[in-house]
Amino acid sequence: MPEVLECYSVTGEFDYLLKVVARNRKELERFLLEKLTHIPDVARMTTSIVLSEVKNTTELAVELE
């Protein structure tokens, strides 16, 4: 599904964490209701929307000897 940018298998209450992109709320709703809910093993979903980005980096702090 092209809307899914990242997918992680996680521990805890849920099995997977997906990072999804949508242009607006209606597009997100369509993705959730028309695509994800039709996957046979999807029993329930919880949706969170990012309000703002606090930090985003791929740089690692590495100490050189």
mmCIF file as gemmi writes it, N, C-alpha and C atoms, coordinates in Angstrom:
data_model
loop_
_atom_site.group_PDB
_atom_site.id
_atom_site.type_symbol
_atom_site.label_atom_id
_atom_site.label_alt_id
_atom_site.label_comp_id
_atom_site.label_asym_id
_atom_site.label_entity_id
_atom_site.label_seq_id
_atom_site.pdbx_PDB_ins_code
_atom_site.Cartn_x
_atom_site.Cartn_y
_atom_site.Cartn_z
_atom_site.occupancy
_atom_site.B_iso_or_equiv
_atom_site.pdbx_formal_charge
_atom_site.auth_seq_id
_atom_site.auth_asym_id
_atom_site.pdbx_PDB_model_num
ATOM 1 N N . MET Axp A 1 ? 0.844 -1.174 0 1 0 ? 1 A 1
ATOM 2 C CA . MET Axp A 1 ? 0 0 0 1 0 ? 1 A 1
ATOM 3 C C . MET Axp A 1 ? 0.894 1.243 0 1 0 ? 1 A 1
ATOM 4 N N . PRO Axp A 2 ? 0.815 2.056 -1.007 1 0 ? 2 A 1
ATOM 5 C CA . PRO Axp A 2 ? 1.713 3.21 -1.111 1 0 ? 2 A 1
ATOM 6 C C . PRO Axp A 2 ? 1.547 4.234 0.012 1 0 ? 2 A 1
ATOM 7 N N . GLU Axp A 3 ? 0.408 4.247 0.686 1 0 ? 3 A 1
ATOM 8 C CA . GLU Axp A 3 ? 0.196 5.188 1.79 1 0 ? 3 A 1
ATOM 9 C C . GLU Axp A 3 ? 1.059 4.852 3.006 1 0 ? 3 A 1
ATOM 10 N N . VAL Axp A 4 ? 1.487 3.599 3.114 1 0 ? 4 A 1
ATOM 11 C CA . VAL Axp A 4 ? 2.287 3.154 4.261 1 0 ? 4 A 1
ATOM 12 C C . VAL Axp A 4 ? 3.759 3.463 3.99 1 0 ? 4 A 1
ATOM 13 N N . LEU Axp A 5 ? 4.327 4.376 4.779 1 0 ? 5 A 1
ATOM 14 C CA . LEU Axp A 5 ? 5.73 4.746 4.632 1 0 ? 5 A 1
ATOM 15 C C . LEU Axp A 5 ? 6.633 3.824 5.438 1 0 ? 5 A 1
ATOM 16 N N . GLU Axp A 6 ? 6.176 3.413 6.62 1 0 ? 6 A 1
ATOM 17 C CA . GLU Axp A 6 ? 6.958 2.555 7.504 1 0 ? 6 A 1
ATOM 18 C C . GLU Axp A 6 ? 6.014 1.602 8.226 1 0 ? 6 A 1
ATOM 19 N N . CYS Axp A 7 ? 6.517 0.4 8.543 1 0 ? 7 A 1
ATOM 20 C CA . CYS Axp A 7 ? 5.737 -0.59 9.278 1 0 ? 7 A 1
ATOM 21 C C . CYS Axp A 7 ? 6.678 -1.326 10.225 1 0 ? 7 A 1
ATOM 22 N N . TYR Axp A 8 ? 6.302 -1.358 11.512 1 0 ? 8 A 1
ATOM 23 C CA . TYR Axp A 8 ? 7.136 -1.986 12.533 1 0 ? 8 A 1
ATOM 24 C C . TYR Axp A 8 ? 6.331 -3.045 13.278 1 0 ? 8 A 1
ATOM 25 N N . SER Axp A 9 ? 6.943 -4.177 13.559 1 0 ? 9 A 1
ATOM 26 C CA . SER Axp A 9 ? 6.379 -5.166 14.465 1 0 ? 9 A 1
ATOM 27 C C . SER Axp A 9 ? 6.818 -4.756 15.861 1 0 ? 9 A 1
ATOM 28 N N . VAL Axp A 10 ? 5.851 -4.589 16.786 1 0 ? 10 A 1
ATOM 29 C CA . VAL Axp A 10 ? 6.165 -4.029 18.1 1 0 ? 10 A 1
ATOM 30 C C . VAL Axp A 10 ? 5.659 -4.917 19.235 1 0 ? 10 A 1
ATOM 31 N N . THR Axp A 11 ? 6.179 -4.671 20.429 1 0 ? 11 A 1
ATOM 32 C CA . THR Axp A 11 ? 5.69 -5.358 21.617 1 0 ? 11 A 1
ATOM 33 C C . THR Axp A 11 ? 4.613 -4.496 22.262 1 0 ? 11 A 1
ATOM 34 N N . GLY Axp A 12 ? 3.893 -5.072 23.195 1 0 ? 12 A 1
ATOM 35 C CA . GLY Axp A 12 ? 2.894 -4.299 23.924 1 0 ? 12 A 1
ATOM 36 C C . GLY Axp A 12 ? 1.485 -4.627 23.491 1 0 ? 12 A 1
ATOM 37 N N . GLU Axp A 13 ? 0.606 -3.651 23.619 1 0 ? 13 A 1
ATOM 38 C CA . GLU Axp A 13 ? -0.82 -3.851 23.379 1 0 ? 13 A 1
ATOM 39 C C . GLU Axp A 13 ? -1.145 -4.171 21.923 1 0 ? 13 A 1
ATOM 40 N N . PHE Axp A 14 ? -0.359 -3.636 20.989 1 0 ? 14 A 1
ATOM 41 C CA . PHE Axp A 14 ? -0.627 -3.837 19.566 1 0 ? 14 A 1
ATOM 42 C C . PHE Axp A 14 ? 0.498 -4.621 18.917 1 0 ? 14 A 1
ATOM 43 N N . ASP Axp A 15 ? 0.262 -5.137 17.72 1 0 ? 15 A 1
ATOM 44 C CA . ASP Axp A 15 ? 1.241 -5.949 17.01 1 0 ? 15 A 1
ATOM 45 C C . ASP Axp A 15 ? 2.089 -5.142 16.032 1 0 ? 15 A 1
ATOM 46 N N . TYR Axp A 16 ? 1.494 -4.111 15.444 1 0 ? 16 A 1
ATOM 47 C CA . TYR Axp A 16 ? 2.188 -3.345 14.419 1 0 ? 16 A 1
ATOM 48 C C . TYR Axp A 16 ? 1.982 -1.853 14.62 1 0 ? 16 A 1
ATOM 49 N N . LEU Axp A 17 ? 2.967 -1.087 14.176 1 0 ? 17 A 1
ATOM 50 C CA . LEU Axp A 17 ? 2.891 0.363 14.147 1 0 ? 17 A 1
ATOM 51 C C . LEU Axp A 17 ? 3.159 0.785 12.708 1 0 ? 17 A 1
ATOM 52 N N . LEU Axp A 18 ? 2.234 1.504 12.11 1 0 ? 18 A 1
ATOM 53 C CA . LEU Axp A 18 ? 2.382 1.96 10.74 1 0 ? 18 A 1
ATOM 54 C C . LEU Axp A 18 ? 2.504 3.477 10.703 1 0 ? 18 A 1
ATOM 55 N N . LYS Axp A 19 ? 3.399 3.96 9.86 1 0 ? 19 A 1
ATOM 56 C CA . LYS Axp A 19 ? 3.484 5.392 9.575 1 0 ? 19 A 1
ATOM 57 C C . LYS Axp A 19 ? 2.849 5.567 8.203 1 0 ? 19 A 1
ATOM 58 N N . VAL Axp A 20 ? 1.743 6.299 8.179 1 0 ? 20 A 1
ATOM 59 C CA . VAL Axp A 20 ? 0.936 6.443 6.966 1 0 ? 20 A 1
ATOM 60 C C . VAL Axp A 20 ? 0.877 7.906 6.565 1 0 ? 20 A 1
ATOM 61 N N . VAL Axp A 21 ? 0.869 8.178 5.28 1 0 ? 21 A 1
ATOM 62 C CA . VAL Axp A 21 ? 0.723 9.545 4.792 1 0 ? 21 A 1
ATOM 63 C C . VAL Axp A 21 ? -0.628 9.673 4.086 1 0 ? 21 A 1
ATOM 64 N N . ALA Axp A 22 ? -1.296 10.795 4.361 1 0 ? 22 A 1
ATOM 65 C CA . ALA Axp A 22 ? -2.573 11.108 3.713 1 0 ? 22 A 1
ATOM 66 C C . ALA Axp A 22 ? -2.654 12.616 3.519 1 0 ? 22 A 1
ATOM 67 N N . ARG Axp A 23 ? -3.308 13.05 2.451 1 0 ? 23 A 1
ATOM 68 C CA . ARG Axp A 23 ? -3.407 14.487 2.163 1 0 ? 23 A 1
ATOM 69 C C . ARG Axp A 23 ? -4.318 15.217 3.138 1 0 ? 23 A 1
ATOM 70 N N . ASN Axp A 24 ? -5.336 14.506 3.635 1 0 ? 24 A 1
ATOM 71 C CA . ASN Axp A 24 ? -6.303 15.14 4.534 1 0 ? 24 A 1
ATOM 72 C C . ASN Axp A 24 ? -7.032 14.072 5.339 1 0 ? 24 A 1
ATOM 73 N N . ARG Axp A 25 ? -7.919 14.509 6.21 1 0 ? 25 A 1
ATOM 74 C CA . ARG Axp A 25 ? -8.639 13.587 7.076 1 0 ? 25 A 1
ATOM 75 C C . ARG Axp A 25 ? -9.517 12.618 6.285 1 0 ? 25 A 1
ATOM 76 N N . LYS Axp A 26 ? -10.149 13.1 5.244 1 0 ? 26 A 1
ATOM 77 C CA . LYS Axp A 26 ? -11.026 12.255 4.422 1 0 ? 26 A 1
ATOM 78 C C . LYS Axp A 26 ? -10.23 11.142 3.74 1 0 ? 26 A 1
ATOM 79 N N . GLU Axp A 27 ? -9.043 11.47 3.231 1 0 ? 27 A 1
ATOM 80 C CA . GLU Axp A 27 ? -8.184 10.475 2.594 1 0 ? 27 A 1
ATOM 81 C C . GLU Axp A 27 ? -7.702 9.442 3.617 1 0 ? 27 A 1
ATOM 82 N N . LEU Axp A 28 ? -7.377 9.897 4.818 1 0 ? 28 A 1
ATOM 83 C CA . LEU Axp A 28 ? -6.979 8.972 5.885 1 0 ? 28 A 1
ATOM 84 C C . LEU Axp A 28 ? -8.138 8.043 6.235 1 0 ? 28 A 1
ATOM 85 N N . GLU Axp A 29 ? -9.321 8.594 6.377 1 0 ? 29 A 1
ATOM 86 C CA . GLU Axp A 29 ? -10.506 7.789 6.677 1 0 ? 29 A 1
ATOM 87 C C . GLU Axp A 29 ? -10.746 6.741 5.592 1 0 ? 29 A 1
ATOM 88 N N . ARG Axp A 30 ? -10.621 7.119 4.348 1 0 ? 30 A 1
ATOM 89 C CA . ARG Axp A 30 ? -10.804 6.191 3.225 1 0 ? 30 A 1
ATOM 90 C C . ARG Axp A 30 ? -9.767 5.063 3.289 1 0 ? 30 A 1
ATOM 91 N N . PHE Axp A 31 ? -8.515 5.418 3.574 1 0 ? 31 A 1
ATOM 92 C CA . PHE Axp A 31 ? -7.461 4.402 3.689 1 0 ? 31 A 1
ATOM 93 C C . PHE Axp A 31 ? -7.779 3.408 4.803 1 0 ? 31 A 1
ATOM 94 N N . LEU Axp A 32 ? -8.163 3.934 5.973 1 0 ? 32 A 1
ATOM 95 C CA . LEU Axp A 32 ? -8.458 3.068 7.114 1 0 ? 32 A 1
ATOM 96 C C . LEU Axp A 32 ? -9.654 2.156 6.837 1 0 ? 32 A 1
ATOM 97 N N . LEU Axp A 33 ? -10.74 2.734 6.338 1 0 ? 33 A 1
ATOM 98 C CA . LEU Axp A 33 ? -11.975 1.973 6.163 1 0 ? 33 A 1
ATOM 99 C C . LEU Axp A 33 ? -11.995 1.078 4.926 1 0 ? 33 A 1
ATOM 100 N N . GLU Axp A 34 ? -11.352 1.514 3.852 1 0 ? 34 A 1
ATOM 101 C CA . GLU Axp A 34 ? -11.42 0.75 2.608 1 0 ? 34 A 1
ATOM 102 C C . GLU Axp A 34 ? -10.243 -0.196 2.407 1 0 ? 34 A 1
ATOM 103 N N . LYS Axp A 35 ? -9.125 0.067 3.084 1 0 ? 35 A 1
ATOM 104 C CA . LYS Axp A 35 ? -7.958 -0.796 2.886 1 0 ? 35 A 1
ATOM 105 C C . LYS Axp A 35 ? -7.599 -1.604 4.13 1 0 ? 35 A 1
ATOM 106 N N . LEU Axp A 36 ? -7.286 -0.917 5.24 1 0 ? 36 A 1
ATOM 107 C CA . LEU Axp A 36 ? -6.812 -1.652 6.419 1 0 ? 36 A 1
ATOM 108 C C . LEU Axp A 36 ? -7.867 -2.565 7.022 1 0 ? 36 A 1
ATOM 109 N N . THR Axp A 37 ? -9.106 -2.114 7.104 1 0 ? 37 A 1
ATOM 110 C CA . THR Axp A 37 ? -10.133 -2.954 7.729 1 0 ? 37 A 1
ATOM 111 C C . THR Axp A 37 ? -10.487 -4.184 6.9 1 0 ? 37 A 1
ATOM 112 N N . HIS Axp A 38 ? -10.076 -4.214 5.645 1 0 ? 38 A 1
ATOM 113 C CA . HIS Axp A 38 ? -10.352 -5.374 4.795 1 0 ? 38 A 1
ATOM 114 C C . HIS Axp A 38 ? -9.267 -6.447 4.877 1 0 ? 38 A 1
ATOM 115 N N . ILE Axp A 39 ? -8.204 -6.187 5.612 1 0 ? 39 A 1
ATOM 116 C CA . ILE Axp A 39 ? -7.173 -7.205 5.831 1 0 ? 39 A 1
ATOM 117 C C . ILE Axp A 39 ? -7.732 -8.195 6.841 1 0 ? 39 A 1
ATOM 118 N N . PRO Axp A 40 ? -7.775 -9.497 6.502 1 0 ? 40 A 1
ATOM 119 C CA . PRO Axp A 40 ? -8.449 -10.495 7.342 1 0 ? 40 A 1
ATOM 120 C C . PRO Axp A 40 ? -8.043 -10.51 8.819 1 0 ? 40 A 1
ATOM 121 N N . ASP Axp A 41 ? -6.782 -10.344 9.148 1 0 ? 41 A 1
ATOM 122 C CA . ASP Axp A 41 ? -6.347 -10.461 10.539 1 0 ? 41 A 1
ATOM 123 C C . ASP Axp A 41 ? -6.367 -9.145 11.317 1 0 ? 41 A 1
ATOM 124 N N . VAL Axp A 42 ? -6.847 -8.074 10.725 1 0 ? 42 A 1
ATOM 125 C CA . VAL Axp A 42 ? -6.94 -6.8 11.445 1 0 ? 42 A 1
ATOM 126 C C . VAL Axp A 42 ? -8.222 -6.818 12.271 1 0 ? 42 A 1
ATOM 127 N N . ALA Axp A 43 ? -8.057 -6.879 13.594 1 0 ? 43 A 1
ATOM 128 C CA . ALA Axp A 43 ? -9.209 -6.94 14.5 1 0 ? 43 A 1
ATOM 129 C C . ALA Axp A 43 ? -9.606 -5.55 14.993 1 0 ? 43 A 1
ATOM 130 N N . ARG Axp A 44 ? -8.61 -4.67 15.223 1 0 ? 44 A 1
ATOM 131 C CA . ARG Axp A 44 ? -8.895 -3.318 15.689 1 0 ? 44 A 1
ATOM 132 C C . ARG Axp A 44 ? -7.724 -2.41 15.365 1 0 ? 44 A 1
ATOM 133 N N . MET Axp A 45 ? -8.005 -1.116 15.366 1 0 ? 45 A 1
ATOM 134 C CA . MET Axp A 45 ? -6.981 -0.113 15.063 1 0 ? 45 A 1
ATOM 135 C C . MET Axp A 45 ? -7.115 1.038 16.034 1 0 ? 45 A 1
ATOM 136 N N . THR Axp A 46 ? -5.997 1.702 16.296 1 0 ? 46 A 1
ATOM 137 C CA . THR Axp A 46 ? -5.975 2.953 17.039 1 0 ? 46 A 1
ATOM 138 C C . THR Axp A 46 ? -5.205 3.948 16.188 1 0 ? 46 A 1
ATOM 139 N N . THR Axp A 47 ? -5.775 5.107 15.969 1 0 ? 47 A 1
ATOM 140 C CA . THR Axp A 47 ? -5.157 6.112 15.116 1 0 ? 47 A 1
ATOM 141 C C . THR Axp A 47 ? -4.688 7.301 15.942 1 0 ? 47 A 1
ATOM 142 N N . SER Axp A 48 ? -3.453 7.736 15.688 1 0 ? 48 A 1
ATOM 143 C CA . SER Axp A 48 ? -2.908 8.949 16.285 1 0 ? 48 A 1
ATOM 144 C C . SER Axp A 48 ? -2.429 9.834 15.153 1 0 ? 48 A 1
ATOM 145 N N . ILE Axp A 49 ? -2.631 11.127 15.292 1 0 ? 49 A 1
ATOM 146 C CA . ILE Axp A 49 ? -2.208 12.081 14.269 1 0 ? 49 A 1
ATOM 147 C C . ILE Axp A 49 ? -1.1 12.952 14.838 1 0 ? 49 A 1
ATOM 148 N N . VAL Axp A 50 ? -0.023 13.102 14.084 1 0 ? 50 A 1
ATOM 149 C CA . VAL Axp A 50 ? 1.107 13.925 14.505 1 0 ? 50 A 1
ATOM 150 C C . VAL Axp A 50 ? 0.7 15.391 14.414 1 0 ? 50 A 1
ATOM 151 N N . LEU Axp A 51 ? 0.873 16.121 15.518 1 0 ? 51 A 1
ATOM 152 C CA . LEU Axp A 51 ? 0.563 17.546 15.543 1 0 ? 51 A 1
ATOM 153 C C . LEU Axp A 51 ? 1.754 18.391 15.127 1 0 ? 51 A 1
ATOM 154 N N . SER Axp A 52 ? 2.953 17.995 15.571 1 0 ? 52 A 1
ATOM 155 C CA . SER Axp A 52 ? 4.163 18.7 15.165 1 0 ? 52 A 1
ATOM 156 C C . SER Axp A 52 ? 5.357 17.777 15.342 1 0 ? 52 A 1
ATOM 157 N N . GLU Axp A 53 ? 6.395 18.056 14.598 1 0 ? 53 A 1
ATOM 158 C CA . GLU Axp A 53 ? 7.618 17.265 14.675 1 0 ? 53 A 1
ATOM 159 C C . GLU Axp A 53 ? 8.555 17.911 15.698 1 0 ? 53 A 1
ATOM 160 N N . VAL Axp A 54 ? 9.013 17.121 16.656 1 0 ? 54 A 1
ATOM 161 C CA . VAL Axp A 54 ? 9.909 17.625 17.69 1 0 ? 54 A 1
ATOM 162 C C . VAL Axp A 54 ? 11.362 17.388 17.291 1 0 ? 54 A 1
ATOM 163 N N . LYS Axp A 55 ? 11.646 16.198 16.783 1 0 ? 55 A 1
ATOM 164 C CA . LYS Axp A 55 ? 13.004 15.877 16.33 1 0 ? 55 A 1
ATOM 165 C C . LYS Axp A 55 ? 12.913 14.808 15.259 1 0 ? 55 A 1
ATOM 166 N N . ASN Axp A 56 ? 13.737 14.97 14.219 1 0 ? 56 A 1
ATOM 167 C CA . ASN Axp A 56 ? 13.791 13.992 13.148 1 0 ? 56 A 1
ATOM 168 C C . ASN Axp A 56 ? 15.209 14 12.606 1 0 ? 56 A 1
ATOM 169 N N . THR Axp A 57 ? 15.956 12.932 12.895 1 0 ? 57 A 1
ATOM 170 C CA . THR Axp A 57 ? 17.345 12.849 12.43 1 0 ? 57 A 1
ATOM 171 C C . THR Axp A 57 ? 17.734 11.402 12.21 1 0 ? 57 A 1
ATOM 172 N N . THR Axp A 58 ? 18.694 11.197 11.378 1 0 ? 58 A 1
ATOM 173 C CA . THR Axp A 58 ? 19.29 9.87 11.195 1 0 ? 58 A 1
ATOM 174 C C . THR Axp A 58 ? 20.741 9.88 11.67 1 0 ? 58 A 1
ATOM 175 N N . GLU Axp A 59 ? 21.199 11.024 12.178 1 0 ? 59 A 1
ATOM 176 C CA . GLU Axp A 59 ? 22.571 11.175 12.639 1 0 ? 59 A 1
ATOM 177 C C . GLU Axp A 59 ? 22.746 10.475 13.991 1 0 ? 59 A 1
ATOM 178 N N . LEU Axp A 60 ? 23.815 9.707 14.119 1 0 ? 60 A 1
ATOM 179 C CA . LEU Axp A 60 ? 24.143 9.028 15.369 1 0 ? 60 A 1
ATOM 180 C C . LEU Axp A 60 ? 25.341 9.704 16.02 1 0 ? 60 A 1
ATOM 181 N N . ALA Axp A 61 ? 25.261 9.879 17.332 1 0 ? 61 A 1
ATOM 182 C CA . ALA Axp A 61 ? 26.404 10.437 18.069 1 0 ? 61 A 1
ATOM 183 C C . ALA Axp A 61 ? 27.378 9.298 18.306 1 0 ? 61 A 1
ATOM 184 N N . VAL Axp A 62 ? 28.539 9.343 17.642 1 0 ? 62 A 1
ATOM 185 C CA . VAL Axp A 62 ? 29.543 8.28 17.755 1 0 ? 62 A 1
ATOM 186 C C . VAL Axp A 62 ? 30.82 8.887 18.322 1 0 ? 62 A 1
ATOM 187 N N . GLU Axp A 63 ? 31.331 8.25 19.365 1 0 ? 63 A 1
ATOM 188 C CA . GLU Axp A 63 ? 32.585 8.727 19.946 1 0 ? 63 A 1
ATOM 189 C C . GLU Axp A 63 ? 33.759 8.096 19.193 1 0 ? 63 A 1
ATOM 190 N N . LEU Axp A 64 ? 34.717 8.929 18.786 1 0 ? 64 A 1
ATOM 191 C CA . LEU Axp A 64 ? 35.906 8.455 18.107 1 0 ? 64 A 1
ATOM 192 C C . LEU Axp A 64 ? 37.041 8.34 19.121 1 0 ? 64 A 1
ATOM 193 N N . GLU Axp A 65 ? 37.793 7.27 19.04 1 0 ? 65 A 1
ATOM 194 C CA . GLU Axp A 65 ? 38.922 7.079 19.973 1 0 ? 65 A 1
ATOM 195 C C . GLU Axp A 65 ? 40.202 7.556 19.367 1 0 ? 65 A 1
